[in-house]
Amino acid sequence: MQGKFLSAILALSILTVGAVATASAQLPGTRMSAQIPFDFIVGDQTLLAGTYEIRRLMDNPYLLSIQNVDDRQRAIFYTGLLDKGDSISQNQLVFHRYGDIYFLAQIMSRYEGIARELQRSKQERRLERTLASNTKTAESQTVPLAAN
């Protein structure tokens, strides 16, 4: 009798832990969407213009995915903390623009109070060096995000 009781408590505990883990992955601000009007690069992947959802993967706030809602094109990437606090006034994506080539550079989440930065890819660093030799710099382009 006592063994069945302990087994039932153990099973209930495992279900509770699983439910809490699932709920925390869906915290407000963990999934956002944006209409991106240009093709862009994340890491070494080129993603086409369209509507994208940005999500946290698992419970790691710095492991993210960006996925096109229409054709399911997707990139997974790590980010580093750029800023944390009240200075983030809106949800937005920031791109570095070199001519007509765009690189996803930052993700700012007002709801989480976090600004994340992507590491520059080899291709972006190469373009940056080329521009520097011509005394030009990259431009920034922002795209607003909508929280889901």
KATA-V708004 format. One record per helix or strand of 3 or more residues. SS is the DSSP state (~ for helix, > for strand). FROM is the first residue (numbers start at 1). LEN is the number of residues. If there is no record, write none. Layout:
ss:SS from:FROM len:LEN
ss:SS from:FROM len:LEN
This chain:
ss:~ from:2 len:24
ss:> from:31 len:6
ss:> from:40 len:3
ss:> from:45 len:3
ss:> from:50 len:8
ss:> from:60 len:9
ss:> from:74 len:11
ss:> from:92 len:7
ss:> from:101 len:9
ss:> from:114 len:5
ss:~ from:122 len:12
ss:> from:139 len:6
